[in-house]
Amino acid sequence: MAINYRRIEPKDNEALSKVIKSSLERLDLALDGTVYTDEATDFMFDGYQKDGSVYFIAEEDGELLGGSGIAAIPNQTDNYCELQRMFLNESARGKGIGRALMTKCIDFARDFGYDLVYLETFGDMNSARKLYERSGFKYVDESIGNTGHFSCNIYMTLDL
């Protein structure tokens, strides 16, 4: 079957939270200071209703496979956005779904007029980091803004 990409809906909250949390648990990254303990992870639809934000879902045969979003970086004044909560369930990896979601997010950011896309991740998320690198993201030494995810240890940016 074909993969369907669409914007998040309220019905996606529970399944998406499970994808995100199980991914972090599998990598032993279910830590304080990550999206694992971020209350917004259980209410993803609500968090992406502001102007300049979007969250895309990937699904196949009605099963939610994962998603990725864009939103303005909190607590900073530059015209920057953040690639957020990019997670896929294990069965969806290695099929180009992550790349498609990220492309949708970057296109949205560019169309909205953002100047830069920022992301935070972990050194242990090797596949994700390789995808970011192939997409043009560059490593930076410190975080931008205050996302509240103080346990992340890798920061990257993409100029638009």
Buried (B, 14 or more C-beta within 10 A) or exposed (E): EEBEBEBBEEEBBEBBBBBBBBBBEEEEBBBEEBBBBBEBBBEBBEBBEEEBBBBBBBBBEEEBBBBBBBBBBEEBEEBBBBBBBBBBBEEBBEBEBBEBBBBBBBEBBBEBEBEBBBBBBBEEBEEBBEBBEEBEBEEEEEBBBEBBBEBBEBBBBBEB
